[in-house]
């Protein structure tokens, strides 16, 4: 029996709504995007498998037929994703036109490199009367370099997997898009299944991003609206020695699984990827040969079953291409028994569609949170009989004998950050409102069995939109349009920056003397100041309060409903929903919710409780010792932030914070104010 400790376990109602189509053949996400089809710049944020490719077909056809666009150019990150835009008889399902791409204009299917011949073909397309072309990001970049942005005037440029773009000057596609927006003669539709940048680098420059109208369809809406999948578990598991020896502790041969082995440059890699694959296969059973048609490895398990394993790591291109082609065989798409386990290194992530996948098992930490979202997306497809899916990150325990102990600890902290962030991504959209005497119930929201109570903070749910409205005493409201947009669209971006802040997560997990407000107010406040320097102080504080409320309420909901500390992967009984409304309601009912209470919660305390269950006691002590050994006194910058909070305290209370106060946060503000005066006298501030 395989047991792991999940850090996130979310169950959904599976009401089937996200898979139902309207009279035009559109699912809810596609309908929402199509309603905004008239926008010149449109950004669609929507999870893997929610139907972004088809949403783009509907929008592109309208822009070609009704909005005067000459042509549509669909740009995808890699050739394999080009098949997502193959011909579709949309009129069979109620739409007024079909989607058609002339075979010669799907350059993802054309032979040769992304440069040279394909760029010439794109040039020929621009001069033709044909309407749609599909190419890779690379081909498009070379074409813009060769023909210039003006050659694309009057057309629609649609960029799939938009998170590949970056405002960094070294990112060619990002530079080109900036030029297109500055010229203002094209329409742009951008699509992404990722809610944040793993490297915390902006996708677009702020002035360009503000031009886009955003359509957001959340993971919560997607998974809540599935027909079959009811539960998603996300967890990390620590091992010592070689991962191949421990892999069967988390790999259940009865589950349809994608195993992503570690990058050859990572700590977890043995530097021999072929031997690693062989070792995994040996652990699973006895090799029976390879299937002559598909190239799948055939393995007989100890209980007598025959496993079909697709090896995408093999360096022999003939073998690998045969296996890859077998996995993409459209006649096998709905055949659950086609393959059992896929082992991959750089493949089977973005745009890879295997609906039966129940377990995405990744060995070694992935630097990009975006990549983790893409990998998890492989397991979150809906399929008949598939009630549960999980993602497991298998990570090497830090070893004091290793020279790379600091790197190992950093990987551990990053895995925890990814887990915390995924929890936010999977939760519904929280809409926080201040509780005041004029507060009342909002239309469309269900306030529970007892209904809306005017004398306390309430939690309302709108299942249709996936929004949860939560009242909080003392909550600051955003004033500007930009601050409102951040609170509605970008809280996960803010939380991503916060949970990836090394100092914050180290102290939150291992500093026994921590005053939580140092993280929730000082550390998070600084991140927001740096990220949104154009917001005034009041709006920065409003964004901070909304972000910490979202993070801490999710954590508290999980704590209240966590139930069993381990999950028996042989059981299909859904566990209680650990990150959603029942826990939030329970927390709000116990406490009269106010922002000061929320600020007094350490956002990382629940993560530590899970870490303590997954890591050996010796390793945990060692990590704590390494981190506490790095701890320093207050920096001038921290002292200044504390002095600002102390000044605010004085305005509210009519006195300065006291160093002898029983309240730890008041004491810390007093220390900070004193240190600030000292640093100022020493000339440490400009």
C-alpha positions in Angstrom: 0.0 0.0 0.0 1.4 3.3 -1.0 1.1 6.2 1.4 2.1 9.8 0.9 1.3 13.0 2.8 -0.5 15.4 0.5 0.2 19.1 1.1 -3.0 19.9 -0.8 -6.1 17.7 -1.2 -9.0 19.4 -2.9 -12.3 17.7 -3.8 -14.9 19.1 -6.2 -18.6 18.7 -6.8 -18.2 17.4 -10.3 -21.4 19.0 -11.6 -20.5 18.6 -15.2 -21.1 22.2 -16.1 -17.6 22.9 -17.6 -18.1 20.1 -20.2 -21.6 21.1 -21.3 -21.9 23.1 -24.6 -24.3 25.9 -25.5 -26.3 26.2 -28.8 -23.1 27.3 -30.6 -21.1 24.3 -29.4 -19.2 26.4 -26.8 -18.2 25.2 -23.4 -18.5 27.8 -20.6 -14.9 29.0 -20.9 -15.2 29.3 -24.6 -18.5 31.2 -24.3 -16.9 33.6 -21.8 -14.0 34.3 -24.2 -16.2 34.7 -27.2 -18.3 37.3 -25.5 -15.1 39.5 -25.5 -14.3 38.7 -29.2 -14.5 42.4 -30.2 -11.5 43.4 -28.0 -8.3 44.3 -29.9 -6.0 42.9 -27.3 -7.4 39.8 -25.4 -5.6 37.7 -22.8 -7.2 34.4 -21.9 -6.1 32.8 -18.6 -7.5 29.3 -18.4 -6.2 25.9 -17.2 -4.9 23.1 -19.4 -7.8 21.1 -21.0 -10.4 23.9 -20.7 -10.6 24.3 -24.5 -8.5 27.3 -25.3 -7.6 26.1 -28.8 -11.3 25.9 -29.8 -12.0 29.2 -28.1 -9.5 30.8 -30.4 -11.1 29.2 -33.4 -14.4 30.8 -32.6 -12.8 34.2 -31.9 -10.5 34.1 -35.0 -13.4 33.2 -37.3 -15.4 36.1 -36.0 -12.5 38.5 -36.5 -12.0 37.2 -40.1 -15.7 37.3 -41.1 -17.1 40.2 -39.0 -14.2 42.4 -37.8 -12.3 43.0 -41.0 -9.1 41.1 -40.2 -7.3 40.0 -43.4 -5.7 36.8 -41.9 -5.2 34.9 -38.7 -1.7 33.7 -37.7 -1.7 31.1 -34.8 1.7 30.9 -33.0 2.4 27.9 -30.8 5.6 27.1 -28.8 6.4 23.7 -30.4 5.4 21.8 -33.5 3.5 19.1 -31.6 0.9 21.7 -30.4 0.2 22.7 -34.0 -2.2 19.6 -34.2 -4.5 21.4 -31.7 -5.5 23.7 -34.6 -6.3 21.0 -37.1 -9.6 21.3 -39.1 -12.8 21.2 -36.9 -16.4 20.9 -38.3 -17.7 23.5 -35.8 -21.0 23.8 -37.7 -21.8 20.3 -36.7 -22.2 21.6 -33.2 -24.1 24.7 -33.9 -21.5 27.4 -34.9 -22.0 29.3 -38.2 -18.6 28.4 -39.8 -16.0 25.6 -39.8 -12.4 25.8 -38.9 -10.1 25.1 -41.8 -6.3 25.4 -42.3 -4.9 24.7 -45.8 -2.4 21.8 -45.2 0.5 23.9 -46.7 -0.1 26.7 -44.2 0.2 24.5 -41.1 3.9 25.0 -40.9 4.2 22.8 -37.8 3.7 19.9 -40.2 6.2 21.1 -42.8 9.7 19.6 -42.9 12.9 21.6 -42.2 14.0 24.1 -39.6 12.0 27.0 -38.1 14.1 29.4 -40.1 14.7 29.5 -43.9 11.9 27.7 -45.8 9.2 28.1 -43.2 9.9 31.9 -43.0 9.5 32.1 -46.8 6.2 30.2 -46.6 5.0 32.7 -44.0 5.9 35.5 -46.4 4.0 33.8 -49.2 1.0 33.4 -46.9 1.0 37.2 -46.2 0.7 37.8 -49.9 -2.0 35.2 -50.5 -5.8 35.3 -50.1 -5.8 32.3 -47.6 -7.0 33.1 -44.1 -5.3 31.0 -41.5 -1.7 29.9 -40.8 -0.2 28.0 -37.9 3.5 28.2 -37.0 5.9 27.9 -34.1 7.0 30.8 -31.9 10.5 30.5 -33.5 9.2 30.7 -37.1 7.2 33.7 -36.2 10.1 35.5 -34.6 12.3 34.9 -37.6 9.5 36.1 -39.9 9.1 39.4 -38.0 12.8 39.9 -38.1 12.8 39.4 -41.9 9.6 41.2 -42.9 9.1 43.8 -40.1 6.0 44.4 -37.9 4.2 46.5 -40.6 3.9 43.4 -42.9 1.4 42.0 -40.4 -0.9 45.1 -40.3 -4.7 44.3 -40.4 -4.2 40.8 -39.2 -4.9 38.7 -36.0 -1.8 37.4 -34.2 -2.8 34.7 -31.7 -0.1 33.5 -29.3 -0.7 30.1 -27.6 1.2 29.3 -24.3 1.8 33.0 -23.8 3.9 32.5 -20.6 6.8 31.8 -23.0 6.8 35.5 -23.7 8.8 37.9 -21.4 9.3 41.6 -21.0 13.0 40.8 -20.7 14.9 42.5 -23.6 16.5 39.2 -24.4 13.1 37.6 -25.1 12.7 38.2 -28.9 9.0 37.3 -28.9 8.3 39.7 -26.1 10.1 42.5 -27.9 8.2 41.9 -31.1 4.8 41.9 -29.3 5.8 45.3 -27.7 6.5 46.6 -31.2 3.1 45.3 -32.5 1.3 47.0 -29.6 3.2 50.3 -30.1 2.2 50.2 -33.9 -1.4 49.3 -32.9 -2.4 47.8 -36.3 -2.9 44.2 -35.4 -5.3 42.4 -33.1 -3.7 40.1 -30.5 -5.2 37.1 -28.6 -2.8 35.7 -26.0 -3.6 32.4 -24.2 -1.9 30.8 -21.2 -2.7 27.9 -18.8 -0.3 29.3 -16.2 -1.2 31.9 -13.6 2.2 33.2 -12.8 5.8 33.3 -14.0 8.0 30.8 -12.2 10.9 33.2 -12.5 8.8 36.1 -11.3 9.6 38.0 -14.5 6.8 40.0 -16.1 5.3 38.6 -19.3 4.7 42.1 -20.7 5.8 45.6 -19.8 3.1 47.2 -17.5 2.0 49.8 -20.1 1.5 47.0 -22.7 -0.3 44.7 -20.3 -2.8 47.4 -19.4 -4.0 47.4 -23.0 -5.3 43.8 -22.7 -8.8 42.8 -21.7 -8.5 39.7 -19.5 -10.8 36.6 -19.5 -10.1 34.4 -16.5 -11.4 30.9 -16.1 -10.1 29.3 -12.9 -8.9 25.8 -12.1 -11.8 25.8 -9.5 -14.4 26.4 -12.2 -12.8 23.9 -14.5 -12.5 21.1 -12.0 -15.8 21.8 -10.2 -17.5 21.5 -13.6 -16.0 18.2 -14.6 -18.2 15.1 -14.9 -15.9 12.4 -13.4 -12.8 13.8 -11.6 -13.7 14.6 -8.0 -10.4 14.9 -6.2 -6.9 16.3 -6.8 -4.0 15.6 -4.4 -0.7 17.5 -4.6 2.2 16.4 -2.4 5.9 16.1 -2.0 7.8 13.1 -0.8 11.4 13.0 0.4 13.9 10.2 -0.2 17.5 9.4 0.6 20.0 7.5 -1.6 18.9 6.9 -5.2 15.4 7.9 -6.2 15.0 4.8 -8.3 15.2 2.7 -5.2 12.4 4.6 -3.5 10.2 5.3 -6.5 7.7 2.4 -5.9 6.8 4.1 -2.5 5.0 6.7 -4.5 4.5 5.1 -8.0 1.5 2.8 -8.0 1.6 0.6 -11.1 -2.2 0.4 -11.0 -2.5 4.1 -11.7 -1.9 5.6 -15.2 1.2 7.6 -14.6 3.6 10.0 -16.3 7.1 9.9 -14.6 9.3 12.9 -15.3 12.8 11.9 -14.4 15.3 14.6 -13.3 17.2 16.9 -15.5 20.7 15.5 -16.0 22.2 18.7 -14.4 20.1 18.4 -11.2 21.1 17.0 -7.8 18.6 14.1 -8.1 20.1 12.8 -11.4 22.5 9.9 -11.4 23.9 11.4 -14.7 22.9 8.2 -16.5 19.3 8.8 -17.7 19.1 5.5 -19.7 20.1 3.5 -16.6 17.6 5.4 -14.5 14.8 4.3 -16.9 16.0 0.7 -16.9 16.1 0.8 -13.1 12.4 2.0 -12.9 11.4 -0.7 -15.3 13.2 -3.4 -13.3 11.5 -2.2 -10.1 8.1 -2.5 -11.8 8.5 -6.1 -13.0 10.0 -8.5 -15.5 10.7 -7.3 -19.0 8.8 -9.2 -21.7 10.2 -7.3 -24.8 9.0 -4.4 -26.8 5.7 -4.1 -28.8 6.7 -4.2 -32.5 4.0 -1.7 -33.5 4.0 0.9 -30.7 7.6 0.4 -29.4 6.2 0.3 -25.8 8.2 -1.8 -23.3 6.1 -4.7 -22.0 6.6 -5.5 -18.3 5.0 -8.4 -16.3 4.3 -7.2 -12.7 4.6 -9.6 -9.7 0.8 -9.9 -9.6 0.7 -11.1 -13.2 -0.5 -8.0 -15.0 1.2 -6.8 -18.2 2.2 -3.1 -18.1 2.8 -1.1 -21.3 5.5 1.5 -20.7 6.3 4.3 -23.1 10.0 5.3 -22.9 10.4 8.9 -24.2 13.9 9.2 -22.8 15.6 6.8 -25.3 18.2 8.8 -27.4 17.6 6.6 -30.4 15.4 8.9 -32.5 13.8 6.0 -34.5 12.6 4.3 -31.4 11.5 7.5 -29.6 9.6 8.8 -32.6 7.8 5.4 -32.9 6.8 5.6 -29.3 5.8 9.3 -29.6 3.7 8.6 -32.7 1.9 5.7 -30.9 1.0 8.0 -28.0 -0.5 10.6 -30.4 -2.4 8.0 -32.4 -5.9 9.6 -32.6 -7.6 6.2 -32.8 -6.3 5.3 -29.3 -7.3 8.6 -27.6 -10.2 7.0 -25.8 -8.6 3.7 -25.2 -7.7 3.5 -21.5 -5.6 0.3 -22.0 -3.4 1.8 -24.8 -0.5 2.6 -22.3 0.0 2.4 -18.5 3.2 4.4 -17.7 5.0 7.1 -19.7 8.6 7.9 -18.7 9.8 11.3 -20.0 12.6 13.8 -19.5 11.8 17.0 -21.5 8.7 15.8 -23.2 5.0 15.1 -22.2 4.4 18.4 -20.5 2.9 21.3 -22.4 0.0 20.5 -24.7 0.5 16.7 -24.2 -3.0 15.3 -24.0 -3.5 11.9 -22.3 -6.9 12.1 -20.6 -6.3 8.8 -18.6 -3.3 10.1 -16.7 -4.1 9.8 -12.9 -0.6 10.5 -11.5 2.0 13.0 -12.6 5.2 12.0 -10.7 8.1 14.4 -11.0 11.5 13.6 -9.7 13.6 16.6 -8.6 12.5 20.2 -8.1 11.5 22.2 -11.2 12.8 25.8 -11.1 9.8 27.1 -12.9 6.4 27.2 -11.2 4.9 27.5 -14.7 6.4 24.2 -15.6 4.9 22.6 -12.5 1.4 23.9 -13.4 1.9 22.5 -16.9 2.9 19.1 -15.5 -0.1 19.0 -13.1 -2.3 19.9 -16.0 -1.4 16.5 -17.6 -3.3 14.8 -14.8 -6.3 17.1 -14.6 -8.1 15.9 -17.7 -11.6 14.5 -17.1 -12.2 10.9 -18.2 -14.8 8.2 -17.6 -14.1 6.3 -14.3 -11.3 8.6 -13.3 -12.4 10.1 -10.0 -9.0 11.0 -8.6 -5.7 12.5 -9.8 -2.5 13.4 -8.1 0.8 15.2 -8.5 3.8 14.1 -6.5 7.2 15.8 -6.4 9.9 13.3 -5.3 12.8 15.3 -3.7 16.1 14.3 -2.3 16.4 14.9 1.5 19.2 17.4 2.4 22.2 15.6 3.6 24.7 17.3 6.0 27.5 15.3 4.4 26.8 16.9 1.0 28.6 20.0 -0.2 25.4 21.0 -1.8 23.4 21.1 1.4 22.4 24.7 0.9 21.2 24.0 -2.6 19.2 21.0 -1.3 17.6 23.2 1.3 16.7 25.7 -1.3 15.1 23.0 -3.5 13.0 21.9 -0.4 11.9 25.5 0.2 11.0 26.0 -3.5 8.9 22.8 -3.4 7.0 24.0 -0.4 6.5 27.4 -2.2 5.1 25.6 -5.3 2.7 23.6 -3.1 1.4 26.7 -1.3 0.9 28.5 -4.6 -0.8 25.6 -6.3 -3.2 25.6 -3.4 -4.1 29.2 -4.2 -4.5 28.4 -7.9 -6.8 25.5 -7.2 -9.0 27.5 -4.7 -12.0 29.5 -5.9 -11.8 33.2 -6.4 -12.1 35.1 -3.1 -13.8 38.5 -3.2 -13.1 40.3 0.0 -15.4 43.1 1.2 -15.2 45.2 4.4 -17.8 44.5 7.0 -19.6 47.6 8.0 -23.1 48.6 9.3 -24.5 49.0 5.7 -23.2 45.5 4.6 -25.9 43.1 3.3 -26.3 40.0 1.2 -25.3 40.1 -2.5 -27.5 38.7 -5.2 -26.4 35.2 -6.5 -24.5 34.3 -3.3 -25.6 31.4 -0.9 -24.8 32.3 2.7 -25.3 28.8 4.1 -28.1 27.1 6.1 -28.7 30.1 8.4 -28.5 32.7 5.7 -27.0 36.2 5.9 -26.3 37.4 9.5 -26.0 41.3 9.7 -24.3 41.1 13.1 -21.2 39.1 12.0 -18.9 38.5 9.1 -20.4 36.3 6.4 -19.2 33.9 3.7 -21.2 33.8 0.5 -20.8 31.3 -2.4 -21.8 31.6 -6.0 -21.2 28.1 -7.4 -22.0 29.2 -11.0 -19.2 31.8 -11.2 -16.9 30.0 -8.7 -16.6 33.2 -6.6 -16.6 33.3 -2.8 -17.5 36.6 -1.1 -16.0 37.0 2.4 -16.6 39.9 4.8 -13.7 41.1 6.9 -13.7 43.8 9.6 -11.3 46.6 9.1 -10.4 45.6 5.5 -8.9 48.4 3.3 -10.6 48.7 -0.1 -8.6 49.4 -3.3 -9.4 52.9 -4.6 -7.8 53.1 -8.1 -8.8 51.0 -11.1 -5.3 49.4 -11.2 -5.5 48.3 -7.5 -9.0 46.9 -8.1 -7.6 44.9 -11.1 -4.8 43.5 -9.0 -7.2 42.4 -6.2 -9.4 40.7 -8.8 -6.9 39.3 -11.2 -3.4 39.3 -9.8 -3.5 38.1 -6.2 -1.8 34.8 -7.2 1.0 36.8 -8.8 1.5 38.7 -5.5 1.4 35.5 -3.4 3.8 33.8 -5.9 6.4 36.5 -5.1 5.8 36.3 -1.4 6.0 32.5 -1.0 9.2 32.5 -3.2 10.8 35.1 -1.0 13.7 33.1 0.6 13.9 35.1 3.8 10.1 35.0 4.3 9.7 31.3 3.9 12.9 30.4 5.9 11.7 32.5 8.8 8.1 31.4 8.5 9.1 27.7 8.7 12.0 27.7 11.1 12.2 30.9 13.3 10.6 30.0 16.6 10.7 33.6 17.8 9.0 35.0 14.7 6.3 37.6 15.1 4.0 36.8 12.1 3.3 40.5 11.3 7.0 40.8 10.3 6.1 38.5 7.4 2.5 39.5 6.7 3.0 43.3 7.0 6.7 44.0 6.5 7.9 41.3 4.0 4.7 41.2 2.0 4.4 45.0 2.2 7.9 45.4 0.7 7.1 43.0 -2.1 4.0 45.0 -3.1 5.9 48.3 -2.9 8.5 46.9 -5.3 6.0 45.2 -7.6 3.5 48.1 -7.8 5.5 51.3 -7.2 2.9 53.4 -9.0 0.2 52.6 -6.5 -0.2 55.1 -3.6 0.4 53.9 0.0 -3.4 53.3 0.6 -3.7 51.1 -2.5 -0.5 49.2 -1.7 -1.9 48.4 1.8 -5.3 47.3 0.3 -3.5 44.9 -2.1 -1.4 43.6 0.8 -4.5 42.9 2.9 -6.3 41.2 0.1 -3.3 39.0 -0.7 -2.6 37.9 2.9 -6.3 37.3 3.5 -6.4 34.9 0.4 -3.3 33.0 1.5 -4.1 32.8 5.2 -7.7 31.9 4.8 -6.8 29.0 2.5 -4.2 27.8 5.0 -6.7 28.0 7.9 -9.4 26.2 6.0 -6.9 23.4 5.3 -5.9 23.1 8.9 -9.5 22.8 10.1 -10.4 20.1 7.6 -7.2 18.3 7.1 -8.6 15.0 8.6 -6.3 12.1 8.2 -2.6 13.0 7.9 -2.0 10.4 5.2 -3.9 9.4 2.1 -4.4 5.8 1.2 -4.0 5.8 -2.5 -5.7 2.4 -2.8 -9.0 4.0 -1.7 -11.1 6.1 -4.0 -13.3 7.6 -1.3 -13.0 11.4 -1.7 -11.6 13.1 1.4 -13.1 16.4 2.7 -12.4 19.4 0.6 -9.4 20.9 2.3 -9.0 24.3 0.7 -12.5 25.5 0.0 -15.7 26.8 1.6 -16.4 24.4 4.5 -13.1 25.2 6.1 -13.4 29.0 5.4 -16.9 29.0 6.9 -15.7 27.1 9.9 -12.9 29.5 10.5 -15.1 32.6 10.1 -17.7 31.1 12.5 -15.1 30.5 15.2 -13.5 34.0 14.9 -15.1 37.4 14.2 -12.9 37.9 11.1 -10.8 41.1 11.1 -7.6 42.0 9.3 -5.5 42.2 12.5 -6.4 38.6 13.2 -5.4 37.6 9.7 -2.1 39.5 10.0 -1.3 37.6 13.2 -1.3 34.2 11.4 2.0 32.8 10.2 1.3 31.9 6.5 3.8 29.0 6.6 2.8 27.2 9.8 0.6 24.7 8.0 3.4 24.0 5.5 5.8 23.3 8.4 3.3 20.8 9.9 3.3 18.9 6.6 7.0 19.1 6.2 7.4 17.6 9.7 5.4 14.6 8.5 7.2 14.1 5.2 10.9 14.7 6.2 12.9 12.6 8.6 13.3 14.2 12.1 17.1 14.3 11.7 16.9 16.1 8.3 14.4 18.5 9.6 16.6 19.5 12.6 19.6 19.8 10.3 17.7 22.2 7.9 16.5 24.2 10.9 20.1 24.5 12.2 21.5 25.6 8.8 18.8 28.3 8.4 19.0 29.6 12.0 22.8 29.8 11.6 22.2 32.4 8.8 19.9 34.6 10.8 21.0 38.2 11.1 19.9 41.2 13.1 17.5 43.8 11.7 18.7 45.4 8.5 18.3 49.2 8.0 15.6 48.5 5.4 13.6 46.3 7.9 14.1 48.8 10.7 12.7 51.6 8.4 9.6 49.4 7.6 9.0 48.7 11.2 9.3 52.4 12.0 6.6 53.2 9.5 4.3 50.7 11.1 5.2 52.2 14.5 4.2 55.6 13.3 0.9 54.2 12.0 0.4 52.6 15.5 1.0 56.0 17.1 -1.6 57.6 14.9 -4.2 55.0 15.7 -3.5 54.6 19.5 -2.1 58.0 20.4 1.1 56.5 21.8 4.3 54.9 20.5 4.7 51.1 20.7 6.3 49.9 24.0 9.4 47.8 24.1 8.0 46.2 27.3 4.6 45.4 25.9 3.2 41.9 26.3 2.2 42.0 22.6 5.1 40.6 20.5 4.2 42.7 17.5 4.1 45.9 19.5 7.4 45.0 21.0 8.9 44.3 17.6 7.7 47.7 16.2 9.3 49.4 19.2 12.6 47.6 18.5 12.4 48.5 14.8 11.7 52.2 15.6 14.7 52.3 18.0 16.9 50.6 15.4 15.7 53.1 12.8 16.8 56.1 14.9 20.1 54.4 15.6 20.8 53.7 11.9 19.7 57.3 11.0 22.2 58.7 13.6 24.9 56.5 12.0 24.1 57.9 8.6 22.9 54.6 7.2 20.1 56.2 5.2 20.6 58.5 2.2 
